[in-house]
Amino acid sequence: MPCRPNLPDRAALALVLRRLFIGIVAAIFIAWMPATLHAQNPVADPLAASAYRMAGDATRMRVVIEFDREPSLKWFLLRAPHRLVIDLPATAFGFDAKALDPRGLVTEVRYGNLGDGRSRIILASDGPFAVEKLAVRKNEDGAGHRMMLDLVAASERQFEQAMADLARANGSTIAPDKRDRLITAQRDADRKFTIVLDPGHGGIDGGAEGVRGTAEKDLTLSFCQELHAALEKTGRYRVFMTRTEDVFLRLDERVRIARQHEADLFISVHADSIRYRNIRGATVYTFSEQASDEIARAAVIRENLADSLAGIENPEKSQQVTDILVDLVRRETLGFSVSFARALVDRLDETIEMIKNPHRSGAYRVLRAPDVPSVLVELGYLSNPKDEAQLLDVDWRKRAVGSLIEAIASYAAMVGGARG
């Protein structure tokens, strides 16, 4: 029988050829795929952040960032220092360096690419804050989107609570508006009634000067120290001071400190000066957009100029909060402020001399906290020799401090806040 070569059968040969064909096709597809996907995926181009703007003060800031398209972002909070971190996809930044200069609540702005297709913006602050609003909106002209961010001064407890909420949300994207919780946050049941005393002026801002050379900044500090000690002695209150030494504080910084401590009451202490030397006596002021009279209007102008006299620019002089909720809370707070002012006038009138119509009002910037009942007390007029002498008299100061403590106790009991 003739001998034939040992060749593979047809089925086996067909299987080999099929596998070879599939391998060649796969290699061609893999080599071709990246370029094709890149051409079909315009989102691979980096996001463009073209502009950064911010305005506000130490109590409230608005930040606006412009993007060429809608950004996908996440944010979270960090402490020590207090920071807001915003994570973005790979982003090309075109910010003007001057727009990033520290202002108000924001003490530093940093940004950059992290690699792996991620970028980050970090806003730092010297104290705790709350993210009142963070939203992305399409621009009205249809060109790109903008991120709007509202930050407000808050307490350490509120900041920690916000961090805990974000952790529970497991890094969710834009969080819901928390203004209601920020403004109406319930205090701990066992927390003492909290008072923040604000000695007016300080540092480069000496305030008024008496006919005998008394500096208002020194007088208000020493009086607040005496009041602080007397309040602490009762054991019923937590008491803080905006300053404990001769340093300058911006008006909005004083408000921020009151909010940081979740104050139940804010008392700013001053001693005014006026060109009419015969006018004397103490006055208690509450906030009002319109001054109650000419004396109040002149006093408001003097006190609100404190920042300018110290060389501090305030470009947001007319900044207003238009949020309905904030406005409602402010009205309720004003009601509490007026209640305390009336109680204080009644007590002071029994022990020291008061000006005619001693409860007055004006647009004092230091009384603008929407959620802290606040009054400004003018102890007397340093421009009047008798008032200046009384303001330096130990017995007179003890009577004034005693009246303030009685008014605080009455008000705290009324609002159900005094415990001890």
C-alpha positions in Angstrom: 0.0 0.0 0.0 1.5 3.4 -1.0 2.7 5.5 1.8 1.0 9.1 2.3 2.4 12.1 4.2 1.2 12.6 7.8 -0.9 15.8 7.2 -3.5 17.3 9.7 -7.1 16.6 8.9 -9.2 19.4 7.5 -11.1 20.2 10.7 -8.0 20.8 12.8 -6.5 23.0 10.0 -9.6 25.1 9.9 -9.5 25.6 13.7 -5.9 26.9 13.5 -6.7 29.3 10.7 -9.8 30.7 12.5 -7.8 31.4 15.7 -5.0 33.1 13.7 -7.6 35.3 12.0 -9.2 36.3 15.3 -5.8 37.2 16.8 -4.9 39.4 13.8 -8.3 41.2 13.9 -8.0 41.7 17.7 -4.5 43.2 17.4 -5.7 45.6 14.7 -8.7 46.7 16.8 -6.6 47.3 19.9 -4.1 49.4 18.0 -6.9 51.4 16.4 -9.2 51.8 19.5 -7.5 54.6 21.6 -7.3 57.1 18.8 -10.9 56.4 17.7 -12.3 56.7 21.3 -10.3 60.0 21.8 -11.8 61.4 18.6 -15.3 60.4 19.6 -15.0 61.7 23.3 -14.8 65.5 23.4 -15.2 65.4 27.2 -11.5 64.3 27.4 -10.7 68.0 27.0 -10.1 69.6 30.4 -12.7 71.7 32.1 -11.9 75.4 31.8 -12.3 77.6 34.9 -12.0 81.1 33.5 -12.8 83.5 36.3 -12.9 83.7 40.1 -14.7 86.4 42.1 -15.5 86.8 45.8 -17.1 89.6 47.9 -18.1 89.9 51.5 -16.6 90.2 54.9 -15.8 88.1 58.0 -19.4 87.2 58.6 -20.5 86.3 55.0 -18.8 85.7 51.7 -20.0 84.9 48.2 -17.7 83.2 45.8 -18.5 82.8 42.0 -16.4 80.6 39.7 -17.0 80.6 35.9 -16.7 77.3 33.9 -16.9 76.7 30.2 -19.4 73.9 30.8 -21.2 72.3 33.7 -18.7 70.9 36.2 -19.1 67.6 38.0 -17.9 68.4 41.5 -17.8 67.1 45.1 -16.9 69.0 48.2 -15.9 68.3 51.8 -14.6 70.1 54.9 -11.3 69.9 56.8 -10.3 71.4 60.1 -7.0 72.9 61.5 -7.3 75.1 59.6 -10.9 75.3 58.6 -11.1 74.6 54.9 -13.6 73.9 52.1 -12.2 71.5 49.5 -13.9 71.3 46.0 -12.9 68.4 43.8 -13.2 68.7 40.0 -12.3 66.7 36.9 -9.1 67.8 35.2 -9.3 71.6 34.9 -7.4 74.3 33.1 -7.4 77.3 35.5 -7.4 80.9 34.2 -7.8 82.9 37.4 -6.6 86.4 37.9 -4.1 86.3 40.9 -5.5 89.6 42.3 -9.0 88.0 42.6 -7.6 85.4 45.0 -6.3 87.9 47.5 -7.6 87.1 51.1 -10.8 88.8 51.9 -13.3 88.5 54.8 -13.9 84.8 55.8 -11.5 83.6 53.1 -7.9 83.8 54.2 -6.3 81.7 51.4 -7.3 80.3 48.0 -5.3 77.4 46.4 -5.9 75.4 43.3 -4.2 73.0 41.0 -4.2 69.6 39.3 -3.8 66.4 41.4 -3.1 64.1 38.5 -5.2 61.1 37.5 -7.7 63.4 35.8 -8.5 65.4 39.0 -8.2 69.0 40.1 -8.9 70.8 43.4 -9.8 74.2 44.8 -9.2 74.9 48.5 -10.7 77.9 50.4 -9.2 78.4 53.9 -10.6 80.4 56.8 -9.2 81.5 60.2 -12.4 80.3 61.9 -15.4 77.9 61.6 -17.9 78.6 58.8 -20.9 77.0 57.2 -21.6 76.4 53.6 -25.0 78.1 53.3 -25.3 77.5 49.6 -23.3 75.7 46.8 -25.0 75.6 43.5 -24.2 75.3 39.8 -26.2 77.4 37.3 -26.2 77.8 33.6 -25.3 81.3 32.6 -28.1 83.4 31.3 -26.4 84.1 28.0 -26.1 80.3 27.4 -22.3 80.4 27.4 -20.9 78.1 30.1 -21.9 77.6 33.8 -21.1 79.3 37.1 -20.7 77.9 40.6 -22.1 80.1 43.3 -20.9 79.5 46.9 -22.1 81.3 50.0 -20.1 81.0 53.2 -21.2 82.3 56.6 -19.4 82.5 59.9 -20.5 79.8 62.3 -19.6 78.1 65.5 -17.1 75.2 66.0 -20.1 72.9 66.9 -21.8 73.8 63.6 -18.7 73.2 61.6 -18.1 69.8 63.2 -21.8 68.8 62.6 -21.5 69.7 59.0 -18.3 67.5 58.7 -20.2 64.6 60.3 -23.2 65.1 57.9 -20.9 65.1 54.9 -19.2 61.9 56.2 -22.5 60.2 56.5 -23.5 61.3 53.0 -20.3 59.5 51.8 -19.0 62.2 49.6 -22.2 63.1 47.9 -22.2 65.9 45.3 -23.8 69.3 45.9 -25.3 69.3 49.3 -28.8 70.7 50.1 -29.2 74.2 51.5 -28.6 74.1 55.2 -29.5 77.7 56.1 -32.4 76.6 58.3 -30.2 74.4 60.4 -27.4 77.0 60.5 -29.6 79.8 61.7 -32.1 77.9 63.9 -29.6 75.3 65.2 -30.8 74.2 68.6 -28.4 74.7 71.5 -27.5 71.9 73.8 -30.0 71.6 76.6 -27.3 71.9 79.3 -25.5 74.8 77.7 -25.3 78.0 79.7 -26.6 81.3 78.4 -23.8 82.7 76.4 -22.8 86.4 76.3 -20.2 88.1 74.1 -18.9 91.5 75.4 -17.4 93.8 72.8 -15.2 96.6 74.0 -15.5 99.2 71.3 -12.5 100.4 69.3 -8.9 99.3 70.1 -5.4 99.4 68.7 -4.9 102.0 66.0 -8.6 103.0 66.4 -8.6 104.9 69.7 -12.3 106.0 69.4 -13.4 109.2 71.2 -11.2 111.2 73.5 -12.4 112.8 76.7 -11.9 116.4 77.8 -9.4 115.1 80.4 -7.7 112.9 77.8 -9.5 109.6 78.5 -9.3 107.2 75.5 -12.5 105.4 74.6 -10.7 102.2 73.7 -9.1 102.0 77.2 -12.4 102.8 79.0 -14.5 100.3 77.1 -11.9 97.5 77.7 -11.6 98.1 81.4 -15.4 98.3 81.8 -16.0 95.1 79.9 -13.3 93.3 82.0 -15.2 94.4 85.2 -18.5 93.2 83.7 -17.0 90.0 82.5 -15.6 89.2 86.0 -19.0 90.0 87.6 -20.9 87.8 85.2 -18.5 84.9 85.6 -18.9 85.2 89.4 -22.6 84.4 89.1 -21.8 81.0 87.6 -24.8 81.3 85.4 -23.2 82.3 82.1 -20.6 81.6 79.5 -18.9 84.9 78.8 -16.5 85.9 76.1 -14.9 89.1 74.9 -14.1 90.1 71.4 -10.8 91.6 72.6 -8.9 91.3 75.9 -6.1 93.7 75.0 -5.4 96.9 73.0 -5.8 95.5 69.5 -7.7 96.5 66.5 -10.7 94.4 65.3 -12.7 95.0 62.2 -16.4 95.5 62.8 -17.3 92.3 60.9 -14.7 90.4 62.9 -16.6 91.4 66.1 -19.8 90.0 64.6 -18.0 86.8 63.5 -16.8 86.2 67.0 -20.4 86.5 68.4 -21.6 83.9 65.9 -18.6 81.7 66.4 -19.6 81.4 70.1 -23.3 81.0 69.3 -24.0 84.0 71.5 -27.4 84.4 73.1 -26.6 88.1 73.6 -24.0 90.5 72.2 -23.2 93.7 74.0 -21.0 96.3 72.4 -19.8 98.9 74.8 -18.8 102.5 73.8 -18.4 106.0 75.2 -19.4 108.6 72.7 -18.3 112.2 72.0 -20.4 115.0 70.5 -19.9 118.6 69.8 -22.7 119.6 72.2 -20.9 119.6 75.5 -24.1 119.9 77.5 -25.5 116.5 76.3 -24.8 113.7 78.7 -26.1 110.3 79.9 -26.1 106.7 78.7 -27.9 105.4 75.6 -28.9 101.9 74.4 -29.0 101.3 70.7 -30.6 98.5 68.6 -30.3 97.9 64.9 -32.4 99.8 62.4 -31.8 100.6 58.7 -33.0 104.1 59.5 -31.6 106.1 62.4 -34.2 107.1 65.0 -33.0 110.7 65.2 -30.1 113.0 64.4 -28.0 112.1 67.4 -28.4 108.4 66.5 -27.5 109.1 62.9 -24.3 111.0 63.9 -23.3 108.2 66.3 -23.8 105.5 63.6 -21.6 107.4 61.2 -18.8 107.7 63.8 -18.9 104.1 64.8 -19.2 102.7 61.3 -16.2 104.7 60.3 -14.0 102.7 62.6 -12.7 100.4 59.8 -12.0 103.3 57.5 -10.1 105.3 60.1 -7.9 102.3 60.6 -7.2 102.1 56.9 -9.4 99.1 56.2 -11.3 99.2 52.9 -14.9 98.0 52.9 -16.0 97.8 49.2 -19.1 95.9 50.2 -20.6 98.7 52.2 -24.1 98.2 50.7 -24.0 94.5 50.8 -27.4 93.2 51.8 -28.7 89.7 52.6 -31.9 89.2 50.6 -32.6 85.6 51.5 -36.2 85.4 52.9 -35.3 83.0 55.6 -32.4 85.1 56.8 -34.6 88.2 56.8 -37.3 86.5 58.9 -34.7 85.3 61.4 -33.3 88.8 61.5 -36.7 90.3 62.3 -37.2 87.8 65.1 -33.7 88.5 66.4 -34.4 92.3 66.4 -37.5 91.6 68.5 -35.2 90.0 71.2 -32.7 92.8 70.9 -35.4 95.4 71.5 -36.7 93.4 74.5 -33.3 93.3 76.1 -32.7 97.0 75.3 -35.9 98.0 77.1 -35.0 95.9 80.1 -31.5 97.4 80.2 -32.9 101.0 80.0 -35.3 100.3 82.9 -32.4 99.0 85.1 -29.9 101.7 84.1 -32.4 104.4 84.7 -32.6 103.4 88.3 -28.8 103.8 89.0 -27.2 106.1 86.5 -28.1 109.2 84.4 -29.6 108.4 81.0 -30.0 110.6 77.9 -33.5 111.8 76.9 -35.2 109.0 75.0 -32.4 106.5 75.9 -33.5 103.7 73.6 -32.5 104.7 70.1 -31.7 102.8 66.9 -29.4 103.0 63.8 -27.7 101.0 61.1 -24.7 99.9 63.2 -22.6 97.4 61.3 -21.5 95.7 64.6 -25.2 94.9 65.3 -25.9 93.1 62.0 -25.6 89.4 63.1 -28.9 88.0 61.8 -29.2 85.4 64.6 -27.6 87.0 67.7 -29.7 89.6 69.7 -27.4 92.6 69.9 -27.3 96.0 71.5 -24.7 98.8 71.6 -24.4 100.7 74.9 -23.0 104.2 75.0 -22.1 104.5 78.7 -21.9 108.3 78.4 -20.3 111.2 76.6 -16.6 111.7 77.0 -17.2 115.2 75.5 -19.0 116.1 78.8 -16.7 116.7 81.8 -19.3 115.3 84.3 -19.8 112.1 82.2 -16.1 111.6 81.8 -15.6 111.9 85.6 -18.4 109.4 86.3 -17.1 106.9 83.7 -13.8 106.8 85.7 -15.5 106.6 89.1 -15.3 103.2 90.8 -18.7 103.4 92.5 -20.5 104.6 89.3 -19.0 101.7 87.3 -20.1 99.2 90.0 -23.7 100.5 89.8 -23.6 100.4 86.0 -22.3 96.8 86.0 -24.9 95.8 88.6 -27.7 97.2 86.4 -26.4 95.4 83.3 -26.3 92.1 85.3 -29.9 92.6 86.5 -31.0 93.3 82.9 -29.2 90.2 81.5 -30.7 88.0 84.2 -34.2 89.3 83.5 -33.8 88.8 79.7 -32.2 85.4 80.1 -35.1 84.2 82.2 -37.5 85.6 79.7 -36.0 83.6 76.8 -35.5 80.5 79.0 -31.8 80.6 78.5 -30.4 81.1 82.0 -29.3 77.9 83.7 -27.0 77.2 86.6 
